[in-house]
């Protein structure tokens, strides 16, 4: 029988952790946002932990949440770098096309 405090079991906190990790690793950001919102609702509903096991379960969830946030920040930074590289390539291609067209007129 699982311990319940504020109607939220330790297993539910563990399910939240697993869902956060699963969707973060799959880079499914939309589902990750939904899991985060559900987790927030559960935390509000549960209130303060009233036992050591509940506290430990929530600390584990908080550590996982922090890890997922770091992963998101890294993915965002990588996407920003890729976008900058793409923009530079586009700028270079446009410059090449411009010189190619203008140079072709004098051939």
Secondary structure, 3 states (H helix, E strand, C coil): CCCEECCEEHHHHHHHHHHHHHHHHCCCHHHHHHHHHHHHHHHHHHCCCCCHHHHHHHHHHHHHHHHHHHHHHHHHHHHHHHHHHHHHHHHHHHHHHHHHHHHHCCC
